[in-house]
């Protein structure tokens, strides 16, 4: 007999596993999380949380606390390229380019219009403790750090795992109906024979997390990241820095410096050597700094061949790994858990058939492939930006320095070089203004009912987003008012319920939804939306479309309806009400829940 029987076992207590634990708790799903580390991450690693992730955190009551500690938009609205941070040489401390980024500056309009949540910068060594605290608060006896998954076996009805508590050596068995592998790709995928396909790490990246007061030299209160192009030769010529807080802008005191050593170089990664290296790179020989940690890794772009093997689901880094460019790694991992959690909840409480879980891979695997390829593309595009400066691989240092001098020269060719650089640097918006990549991903098949309409044309540079209620797409954000101003997203709660958005003329949908929801045993809330004018008293859920956004994006006519899943993705829509609306909604919800064997006799 197993020592513990549990519906879901989550292996891994990083950002993906802890978030998944929180989502499962909010859905009322009993689970156990085991993590080999004794405490959450002490490394900054990922730091950028995009709008889609913040929408998820808002749904689960986490966003406000993250925003309190994260970077305000005014302190993360620019990315800068420079020759060095400081120094008094001819080519030192020169700005090469500045780009508005992350929904700040010139990018603010679309970002604000398309989501109730701004992006933020909140490094992983602060995010993980916050998630850990919330996970423990929601499931006090179910989040076990310092516990290692030793082995597991699968059969037709679940998974049996052997877990060891590292501090005591106590070993126990866990019997789970489902296992979520959020272990960073450490063991479970390999044990199952899951192949990771793509590109392996071809170069080393060294990261140094340190404290220093750089207010005198940091290139602006609005700058979050600075990329450097060194003009002194040596083993490191390309490197970058990210502000890590805990205060922001010129008040920032924590930093992460990342650099690529030359392939044939042998750098000393010891603390004393790194102190000298940072001062050298920043051209601040007397800088007072404290190093917290030095780490190194090899960026790769790989995706698992499958996200499910029997009753085991791969999520986060166990399913896909990519370079940090565009910040899609941690964000995608959290979104994996969000997609999977409500499906596990629906199957475990009997409202959905087990086949609903097949849609996890159908939906998330194509998104992972897109994100990994995009991250690799954005990562490599930095070389294109360097080429726009006249800097090429293997180029003699004297030639590179001459090209930078020419770039700043007050000559016709200098102006031409600057114009070219401006155009080429603009292509790096694929990383820093990737608005549509972050919130515009959609599911073409899965827990949804296609309506035969084509997807909106997407911006090939990943910036411009076109909201739509086409099934599979993220619910468009629109401001609605009754007694308070809310987003459409706020009406889809954390407890696993569906929402049916209609117009104020669609009174019949309320009764229809009640009958269909009772049949399937699901929560289904009807939200009528009025086009304009004062809010009436017709019903407790009626809202007014503040600025016409819902009318423009709903994509349905008078009497139509849009059915939204618990994860704020559109599952089905009907362009109009009709005599067969009840049968159509019944059929749609049955398909979404995988319950296609049901019959319907009507009201």
SVG drawing of the C-alpha trace seen along z (x, -y; Angstrom):
<svg xmlns="http://www.w3.org/2000/svg" viewBox="-38 -67 82 69">
<polyline fill="none" stroke="black" stroke-width="0.4" points="0.0,0.0 1.3,-3.5 2.0,-5.9 0.1,-8.7 -2.7,-8.6 -3.2,-11.9 -4.9,-13.0 -1.9,-14.9 1.8,-14.7 3.8,-17.8 7.5,-17.2 9.5,-20.4 9.2,-23.6 10.4,-26.2 8.2,-28.9 6.3,-26.3 5.7,-23.8 4.8,-26.4 2.4,-28.2 0.8,-24.9 0.3,-24.1 -1.4,-27.5 -3.7,-26.9 -4.6,-23.4 -5.4,-24.7 -7.6,-27.4 -9.5,-24.8 -9.9,-22.6 -7.6,-19.9 -5.7,-18.0 -2.1,-17.5 1.4,-17.1 4.5,-19.0 8.0,-17.6 11.2,-19.6 14.8,-18.5 16.1,-21.9 15.8,-23.0 14.5,-26.4 13.4,-28.4 15.9,-29.7 18.6,-32.1 19.5,-32.9 17.8,-35.8 17.6,-33.8 14.3,-34.8 13.1,-38.2 10.6,-39.5 6.9,-38.7 4.8,-39.5 1.2,-40.6 -0.3,-37.2 1.5,-35.8 0.4,-38.8 -3.2,-38.3 -2.9,-34.7 -1.4,-36.0 -4.2,-38.6 -6.8,-35.8 -5.2,-33.9 -4.7,-36.9 -1.0,-37.2 -0.5,-40.2 -0.9,-43.0 1.9,-41.7 4.2,-41.2 3.6,-44.7 4.5,-46.1 7.9,-44.5 8.4,-44.6 9.7,-47.4 7.1,-50.1 6.8,-50.7 8.6,-54.0 11.7,-52.2 11.7,-49.5 10.6,-51.2 13.9,-51.4 16.7,-49.1 20.0,-50.7 23.1,-49.6 26.4,-51.3 30.1,-50.9 30.7,-50.7 29.0,-51.8 31.7,-54.3 35.3,-55.2 36.9,-58.3 38.4,-56.9 37.6,-58.1 35.0,-55.3 33.8,-54.8 30.3,-55.4 28.8,-56.1 25.1,-55.4 24.7,-53.3 20.9,-53.0 17.9,-53.3 14.7,-51.3 11.3,-51.7 10.4,-48.4 8.0,-46.2 4.9,-48.4 6.6,-51.6 7.4,-54.8 6.0,-54.7 4.8,-51.1 2.5,-52.0 -0.7,-52.6 -1.3,-49.1 -0.1,-47.3 -2.5,-49.3 -5.3,-48.8 -4.9,-45.0 -4.6,-43.9 -5.6,-45.0 -2.1,-44.1 1.2,-45.8 4.3,-43.6 6.8,-43.9 10.3,-42.9 10.5,-40.7 13.5,-38.5 13.1,-34.8 15.0,-34.9 12.1,-37.1 9.3,-35.5 9.9,-31.9 9.8,-32.7 6.5,-34.6 5.0,-31.7 6.3,-29.3 4.6,-31.3 1.3,-31.4 1.5,-27.7 2.1,-26.8 -0.7,-29.1 -3.2,-27.4 -2.0,-23.8 -0.1,-23.9 0.9,-20.2 1.4,-19.6 4.4,-21.6 7.5,-19.6 10.9,-21.1 14.0,-19.0 12.3,-15.9 13.7,-14.0 11.7,-11.8 13.9,-8.6 11.9,-6.6 8.4,-6.1 6.3,-3.6 3.2,-4.0 0.3,-1.7 -3.2,-2.1 -4.6,-3.9 -1.9,-6.2 1.7,-6.6 3.5,-5.2 6.5,-7.3 9.2,-6.8 10.2,-10.0 13.1,-10.6 13.3,-13.4 16.9,-14.5 17.4,-15.8 16.3,-12.5 16.6,-9.9 13.0,-9.0 11.6,-7.3 7.9,-7.0 5.7,-6.0 3.0,-8.2 0.2,-6.9 -1.1,-9.6 -3.7,-9.6 -1.6,-12.1 2.0,-13.3 3.1,-16.8 6.8,-16.8 8.0,-20.4 11.5,-19.2 13.3,-21.3 14.1,-18.3 16.3,-16.8 15.0,-13.2 11.4,-12.4 11.4,-13.0 14.6,-11.1 13.2,-8.2 10.2,-8.1 12.3,-8.2 11.0,-11.6 13.3,-13.1 14.2,-16.7 14.6,-18.0 16.2,-21.2 19.6,-22.9 21.9,-22.2 24.0,-24.8 26.7,-26.0 28.2,-28.7 28.7,-29.4 27.0,-32.2 28.4,-33.4 26.0,-35.3 27.2,-37.3 24.7,-38.5 26.1,-41.4 25.3,-44.5 26.6,-48.0 25.5,-51.6 25.7,-52.5 23.4,-55.6 26.1,-57.9 26.7,-55.9 23.5,-53.9 22.1,-55.3 18.8,-56.5 16.0,-56.1 13.8,-54.4 16.4,-51.8 16.0,-48.2 18.6,-46.5 21.9,-47.7 23.7,-45.7 27.4,-46.5 29.6,-46.3 33.2,-46.4 35.9,-48.2 38.9,-47.0 39.4,-43.5 40.0,-40.6 38.0,-37.4 34.7,-39.3 33.4,-41.8 29.6,-41.3 27.9,-41.5 24.8,-42.9 23.3,-43.9 19.8,-43.8 18.5,-45.8 17.2,-43.5 15.9,-45.9 14.8,-45.8 14.3,-49.5 14.3,-50.5 15.7,-53.0 18.7,-54.9 17.9,-53.5 18.6,-50.0 21.4,-48.2 21.2,-44.6 22.3,-43.6 22.9,-40.6 25.8,-40.8 25.8,-38.2 28.7,-37.6 29.8,-35.1 33.5,-34.1 35.4,-33.5 35.2,-29.7 38.9,-29.2 39.3,-31.3 39.8,-29.9 38.3,-32.4 38.6,-32.2 35.1,-32.2 36.2,-32.6 34.9,-35.5 38.1,-37.5 38.6,-37.1 35.0,-38.1 35.3,-41.3 38.2,-42.4 36.3,-41.3 33.2,-43.3 35.2,-46.4 37.1,-46.0 34.0,-45.5 32.2,-48.4 35.4,-50.5 35.0,-51.4 38.3,-50.2 37.4,-51.5 33.8,-50.3 32.6,-49.0 30.6,-45.8 29.5,-42.6 29.1,-39.4 26.2,-37.1 26.8,-34.3 28.5,-33.3 26.8,-30.7 27.1,-29.5 24.9,-27.7 24.5,-26.9 21.4,-28.3 19.6,-25.8 16.4,-25.7 14.8,-22.3 11.2,-21.0 10.0,-17.7 8.6,-15.3 5.5,-14.8 4.1,-16.6 2.3,-13.5 3.3,-9.9 0.4,-8.0 -0.6,-9.8 2.6,-11.9 2.6,-15.5 5.7,-17.5 5.6,-21.3 8.0,-24.2 11.7,-23.4 10.9,-19.7 8.9,-20.3 10.8,-23.2 14.0,-25.2 15.0,-28.3 17.5,-31.2 16.4,-34.2 15.7,-36.5 12.1,-37.7 11.7,-36.2 9.5,-33.3 10.9,-30.6 9.4,-31.2 6.3,-32.9 5.6,-29.8 6.2,-27.5 3.6,-29.3 1.2,-29.3 1.7,-25.5 0.6,-25.0 -2.4,-27.3 -3.6,-25.4 -3.2,-22.0 -4.5,-22.7 -8.2,-23.4 -8.3,-20.4 -7.0,-18.1 -9.6,-19.7 -12.4,-19.1 -11.4,-15.5 -10.9,-14.7 -14.2,-16.2 -16.0,-14.2 -17.3,-17.1 -15.0,-16.3 -14.0,-13.0 -10.3,-11.9 -9.9,-12.7 -9.9,-16.4 -6.3,-15.9 -5.2,-15.0 -5.8,-18.7 -2.9,-19.8 -0.3,-18.6 -2.5,-19.6 -2.6,-23.2 0.8,-23.8 3.2,-21.9 2.6,-24.1 3.0,-27.2 6.2,-25.9 7.7,-25.2 6.8,-28.8 8.2,-30.3 11.5,-28.4 12.1,-29.2 11.2,-32.8 13.6,-33.0 16.5,-31.5 15.7,-34.0 15.7,-37.0 18.8,-35.8 20.7,-35.5 19.4,-38.8 21.8,-40.7 24.5,-39.8 22.4,-41.6 22.3,-44.7 26.1,-44.5 26.5,-44.2 24.4,-47.4 27.2,-49.1 29.8,-47.7 31.0,-45.1 31.5,-41.6 32.7,-38.3 36.5,-37.9 37.0,-41.5 40.3,-43.1 39.8,-45.3 41.3,-48.3 38.7,-48.0 35.9,-47.7 37.0,-50.8 37.4,-52.7 33.8,-51.8 32.5,-53.1 34.5,-56.4 32.9,-56.7 29.5,-56.1 29.8,-59.1 31.5,-61.3 29.9,-64.6 30.1,-63.6 27.6,-62.5 28.7,-58.9 28.5,-59.2 24.8,-60.3 24.3,-57.3 25.9,-54.9 23.7,-56.2 20.6,-55.9 21.5,-52.3 22.2,-51.4 18.8,-52.9 17.0,-50.7 18.9,-47.6 18.6,-48.0 14.8,-48.4 14.6,-44.8 15.4,-43.9 11.9,-44.8 11.3,-41.1 12.7,-40.8 11.8,-43.9 8.4,-44.8 7.1,-41.3 3.5,-42.2 1.7,-39.7 4.1,-36.9 3.4,-37.4 -0.4,-37.6 -1.4,-36.6 -0.8,-32.9 -3.8,-30.8 -4.9,-27.1 -6.0,-25.8 -7.2,-22.5 -7.9,-21.2 -10.6,-22.1 -12.5,-24.3 -15.0,-24.2 -13.7,-25.9 -16.1,-28.1 -14.5,-27.9 -13.2,-31.5 -9.6,-32.2 -7.2,-33.5 -6.4,-37.2 -3.3,-38.0 -0.3,-38.2 2.4,-40.8 5.5,-38.9 7.7,-40.9 5.6,-39.8 4.6,-43.3 1.1,-44.4 -1.7,-42.4 -5.2,-41.9 -7.6,-40.8 -10.4,-38.4 -12.9,-36.0 -12.2,-33.4 -12.2,-30.0 -8.8,-29.1 -7.7,-32.7 -7.2,-34.6 -10.2,-36.5 -9.9,-40.1 -9.6,-42.6 -12.4,-45.1 -13.4,-47.5 -16.8,-46.8 -18.8,-48.7 -21.6,-48.0 -20.8,-49.3 -17.0,-49.1 -14.7,-49.2 -13.5,-45.7 -11.9,-43.8 -13.6,-41.0 -10.8,-38.9 -11.9,-39.6 -15.2,-37.9 -13.5,-34.5 -12.6,-33.4 -9.9,-31.1 -12.3,-28.4 -12.7,-26.6 -15.9,-28.1 -16.9,-29.0 -18.4,-32.4 -20.8,-33.1 -20.6,-36.7 -23.8,-37.9 -25.4,-41.2 -28.2,-42.8 -30.8,-41.6 -29.9,-37.9 -32.0,-37.1 -32.8,-33.6 -29.1,-32.6 -29.4,-32.9 -32.0,-30.2 -30.3,-28.1 -27.0,-28.3 -28.5,-27.3 -30.0,-24.1 -26.9,-23.1 -24.6,-23.9 -26.9,-21.8 -26.7,-18.9 -22.9,-18.9 -22.4,-19.9 -20.3,-22.9 -20.2,-26.5 -21.4,-28.7 -22.0,-32.4 -23.8,-34.5 -22.6,-38.1 -24.8,-40.3 -23.0,-43.4 -24.7,-46.6 -23.2,-48.7 -23.5,-52.0 -25.5,-54.2 -26.3,-53.9 -26.2,-50.5 -29.6,-49.2 -31.1,-46.8 -32.0,-44.0 -29.6,-41.5 -26.9,-41.1 -24.2,-40.3 -25.1,-42.9 -22.2,-45.2 -21.7,-48.2 -19.0,-48.3 -17.2,-51.4 -15.4,-52.4 -16.8,-50.1 -13.9,-47.6 -16.1,-44.6 -18.4,-45.6 -15.4,-45.9 -13.7,-42.6 -16.6,-40.2 -17.1,-39.1 -20.7,-38.2 -24.0,-39.8 -27.1,-40.7 -28.1,-37.7 -24.6,-36.1 -22.6,-34.6 -18.9,-33.9 -18.1,-31.0 -14.8,-31.4 -12.9,-28.6 -11.5,-28.8 -8.1,-29.8 -9.5,-32.9 -9.3,-31.3 -12.4,-31.3 -13.9,-27.9 -16.9,-28.5 -18.9,-31.3 -22.3,-31.7 -22.8,-34.5 -26.5,-34.8 -29.3,-33.5 -31.8,-31.1 -34.3,-28.4 -31.5,-25.8 -29.2,-27.7 -29.7,-25.3 -28.8,-22.3 -25.8,-24.1 -24.4,-25.2 -25.0,-21.7 -23.1,-20.1 -20.3,-22.7 -19.8,-22.2 -19.8,-18.5 -17.1,-18.6 -15.0,-20.9 -15.3,-18.6 -14.7,-15.5 -18.1,-14.2 -19.3,-13.5 -21.1,-10.3 -23.9,-12.3 -27.4,-12.8 -29.6,-15.8 -33.3,-15.9 -33.7,-19.6 -35.5,-21.6"/>
</svg>
